[in-house]
Amino acid sequence: MISSSQLEKIFAHAAALHSEGKMKNWIYGEGTKIYILNTDCSLLMRFRVPWELGHFCFSAHEYEGQEFHLSPTGMIFKSQDQDYERTKFSPVNPPYSFEWIKRTWSILDQKTKECKPVGKIVLEDKVLRWLEKDLPHTEFVLKEKGWSLVQRNIYTGEIIQITKKPRPLTLLDKDEVMGERNIGLRTNDFFALFTFVPKLSFYFYDLPFAQAMNLSFFDMRVFLGGCFYDSLGDLEVIYGREIQKVRHGEPSADRKNIERRKELIQKIKARRRLINKG
């Protein structure tokens, strides 16, 4: 049996995000690690817990109750009050295997170790009130003199820019910008992260994805695929050839969608080259 109020907090947040339509996701557990992957494959999150969890996987919307058990064919969730006990069985049919999850994490983690960060930005959930939820992307613009958050409405031409006011900060909370970098993240993914913790450190590299972390909360680390306008920021597309090696011989999660995303990425890159030439 797996039961813990702190562990339940992680699952409950993931389930709430799923039910609210902000981030549909799958939860994987193995050993001391918990992975959360959103169905668009633009966000992969990992937590470490100080005890063995066993091996499990379920869609976040299936989660309910204070405890769950593993069965040979799925998950059994239990909840109860003084009068009744409810048992719910959910078959397991994840879109990606454990091997794919671990391999994807390993590839992205190795990429960040191979290059130095271009910048580190510490943000609190207070910043969310200044962002427009309806705009699909939030862009981090890093320059040597500082940074800003930018949202663009490509239909109306509206541009929103958010900067942080100067104030005394501890060394851990201090922002560091070592170079120039522009990268967009999905606004829904950005909001979803602050459901788990009120403060996060974002790290940016000369790579098409970013990393966020709060090591004081179960060693929380997150990889987020970068976006450009209507691009999804798909982590699988970014390093598709390396990650696809793991998926060889496995049933496809949705090959048509993945191919469509690849074509979309190529069109966006071509459009970006034209913009840069102009």
N, C-alpha and C positions, 0 to 999 in steps of 0.2 A: 504494500500500500504506500502511496506517495501522498503526503499531506503536510502542508506548512502554510502558515498565514502569509509569509513573505513570498513563497513560491506561488501561492494563489494570487498574490498581487500582480505578478508578471502576467499570468494567464488571464486574469480578469481584465487587465488593461488591453491585452491583445484582442480578447473577445469583444470588448466595448468598441474598439476601433473597427473591428469587422462588422459588427451589427449596425454601426452608424454610417457605414459605407466609406469611411475615411481611409481604411487600409485593410482590404481583405487579405488574410494571411494564413499560413500553415505554421504549426509549432512542432519542432523536432527536439527530441531529448535523447542524449546518449552519455553515459558516464556522469560527469559533473557539468556537462555543457547543455545549454538550451539555445536552439537556433530559431529565429522567426524570419520567415521569408514571405514577402508580399506576393500576391498572385501575378503582378505585373513584372516581377523579377527586377525591380528598380531599387530594392532595399533588402539587405541581409543583415540581421542583427544577431549578436551572440552574448549570452550571459554565462558566468561560471558560478556554481553554487558549491557550498562546502560539504556536500554529501553526495553519495551515488544515487542517481535517478533511475537507472535501468535504461531500457531502450523503448521509445514510444514516439508516436506521431499522430497528430489529429488537426483538423481544420479548426481555427479559432472559434467559429460560430457553433461548433459542437460542444464547446466547454460549458460545463455547469456543475455546481456542487463543490463541496469542500475537499473531496477526495476522488481519486480515480484509480482503477486497477487495470493491469494489462491482461489481455486474453490472447489466445493464439491467432485470432482473426480480427481483433479490433480493440477498442477502448470501452471500459465500463465506468460510467460516471455515477456517483451516488450523492444524494443530498437528502436532508431530513429535518424535521422539526419534532416537537414533543409528541405529535400524533401520527405522523406518516413518514414513510421513507420512499424515496423515488430512485429507481435504477434505470439508467439509459445506456443502451449499447449502440456504439457507433463503429461501423466497419472502417478499416483504414485503407485508403486508396490515394496516397499522396501523388502529386504531379511530378515530384522529383525524388530520387532515392537519397538515402543517407550519404552514399558515396559521392553523389553529385554535390550535395550541400558542403561536405567536408573539403572536397577538392576545390570547389569554387572559393571557399573561404581561404584555403591555403594559397591559391593563386593570387587573390587580391591582397592578402597579407604580405606575401613575398614581394609584390610590386611596390608596396609602401616602404618596405625595408631597403629596397634597392636605390631609392632616391630620397633626398632631403625634402622636408616640407617647404613649400613656398610661403606658407602662412599658417598661423594658429589664431583662431578667434573664439573667445569665450562668450557665450550667450545665455541669458536667462529667459524663462518663459514670458517675462514682461514684454519682450519684443513682439510677441504674437499679436497684441492688440493693435499694432500699427500696420500689420500686413492685411492685404485683401485676400480672403479665402477663395474667392471666385476666380482669381487669376491663377492659372495652372502652374506657373513656375516662379521661383524666387531666385534671383541671380546674386551671387557673391562677386563683388568687384574689388579686387585687391590691387593696390598700388603702393609704391614705396613709402608714400606719405600717410597711408592709412587705408581704410576699407569702407565699403558701404553695401547695403542690401538694396537691390533694385528690382522692381516689378514693372513689366511693360504690358500694356494692352495693345496688341498689334492691330486691333480693329479700329480703336478710337485714337490711338497715338498717345494715350495717357501714360505718364511715367511717374512712378513713386520711388523716392530715394530715402533710405533710412540710414542714419549714422549714429554712432554712440558718443554721447557727451563725455568730455574728459573728467575724470574723477580719480581719487586715490585708490589704488588697487594693490592686492597682494601679488606676489610673484606668480602664483598659480593662476590668478585671474587676469593677468596682463596679456593683452593681445600682442602678437608678433607678426609683422609682415616683412618678409625677406625678399620679395620679388613681386612681379605682376602676374595676375591670374584672374580670368573671368570664368565662372562656371555656374550654370543654373541647376537648381535642385527642384524636384517636384514639391509644390507647396503642401500638398497633402502629406507627403513623407516628412517634410520639415515639421509640420504641426504634430504629426503622430509621435515623433521622438520625445516631445515634451510632455506627453501623456505619462511616460514612465518616470521622468526625473525633471526637476525644475531648472537644472543648469547642465550645459553640455559644452565641451571643447570641440571645435571643428578644425580639422587639419586638411590643408589643401596641398596638392602636389602637381607636378607637371604630368598629370594623368587624367583620364576622362572620368574620374570618380573622386569622391571625397570621403573622409572618415570622420565620424563623431564618436565621442566617448565620455563616459562618466565612470571611472574605475571604482569609485566608492559605492556604487550600486551594482553589486554582483559582477564587477569587472565588465560593465556594459560597453560593448564596442559595436559600431555600425558602419557598414559600407553603403554609400548612396551613389547610384549612377548619375552622371551628369546629363543635363538636358539642353536642347537647343530648340526653342519654339515648341513645335508639336512632337518632338522626339520624346520617347518614354524614358530614356536613360536606362536602358535594359542592361543589367550586369552581364547577362549571358551573351548579348550581342557584342559588348565591348571586348571580351576575351573569348569569343565564341569557339575559335579553333582549339584553344587549350582546354576549355571546359567541356566541349563536345566529346572529347576523347572518353570521358567518363560515361557519357550517355549512350555510347555505341552499344547497340543490341537491346537497349531499354525501350519500352513503349514511349511514344512522343507525348509530351504534355500538350502541345498544340503547335505542330510544325508549321501550319499555314500562318499563324500569327507571328511566329518567330521569323519566317521568311519575309513576311510583310514588313516587320520592323527593320530587318536588315536593308531592304530596299528603301525604306523611309530614311534610314540613317545615311545611305549613299546620296539620296536626293538633297538632304539637308547639308551634307558636306559640300556638295556641288554648289548649292545656293550660297553657302558661307564663303567659298572661294570667289564667287562672282562679286559678293559684297565687299570683300577685302580688296579686289582689283579696282572696284569703283572708288 
